[in-house]
């Protein structure tokens, strides 16, 4: 009798230990890059990627999209966009990565939040379906480049800048002098080319003729309902509606299982300062003073 009791106790202890090891391994597997935690779920899941705030860097969002593209248990990605836009190149990198995900067979659904304008709209053009709230602010199709000139202030406090350059336009956009007519012509040509890229992306993403996009592309904003009438979005709804739409497109039950990275790294003072400065002073980034920048940004 005692022997049988000891065997039962031993089996219970062994089972408990095996369970502890199993859940420890599962938990450790849930930690992804940069300390993100994901608890693995059984079956297919929909990944949620957030673009929140000004787009001053594409690195983290692109990394997440790549990760979920390579994950065979994830047939769809829901991109939650709550952003006024930001840098042209950063927006283009996110857009391109979303297109690659679609090429790999992933379904992309965008859920627009409070604001999904300019660069936020640009990246949304890579989606199979765009869902906007009726009061979402979107649109702002266009490009802006602005910078401050401090030459007069420098003169008043006795600061002089000596510039030795290889061509007349090498320092176009310098804060130390006013723009010349040649500067304005040159920079306007850069703006026009980038603007045409934006218009072409809208036309391709929405299946529209470029000539039909141009009347919408004067920088104006739209509510979600107006954007639906203008064919810039597909559906009026919230994030739950977008998840259900994504689930239906890939044949999953609703509500679907989801997975979303939760960065463990805390936002620092310098992160907040960089985001604030990027939205107010476009030639300042966390990496330092870089001169004028092309922006897909709603102000």
HUHUDA-V467287 format. One record per run of one state. SS is the DSSP state (H for helix, E for strand, - for the rest). FROM is the first residue (numbers start at 0). LEN is the number of residues. If there is no record, write none. Layout:
# HUHUDA-V467287
ss = [SS,SS]
from = [FROM,FROM]
len = [LEN,LEN]
This chain:
# HUHUDA-V467287
ss = [-,H,-,E,-,H,-,E,-,E,-,E,-,H,-,E,-,E,H,-,E,-,H,-,E,-,E,-,E,-,H,-,H,-,H,-,E,H,-,E,-,H,-,E,-,H,-,E,-,E,-,E,-]
from = [0,1,29,30,31,32,35,36,37,44,52,54,55,58,69,73,83,84,87,103,106,117,118,124,128,132,136,139,143,144,150,156,180,206,209,214,220,223,229,234,236,238,250,257,260,268,280,283,285,287,289,294,297]
len = [1,28,1,1,1,3,1,1,7,8,2,1,3,11,4,10,1,3,16,3,11,1,6,4,4,4,3,4,1,6,6,24,26,3,5,6,3,6,5,2,2,12,7,3,8,12,3,2,2,2,5,3,2]
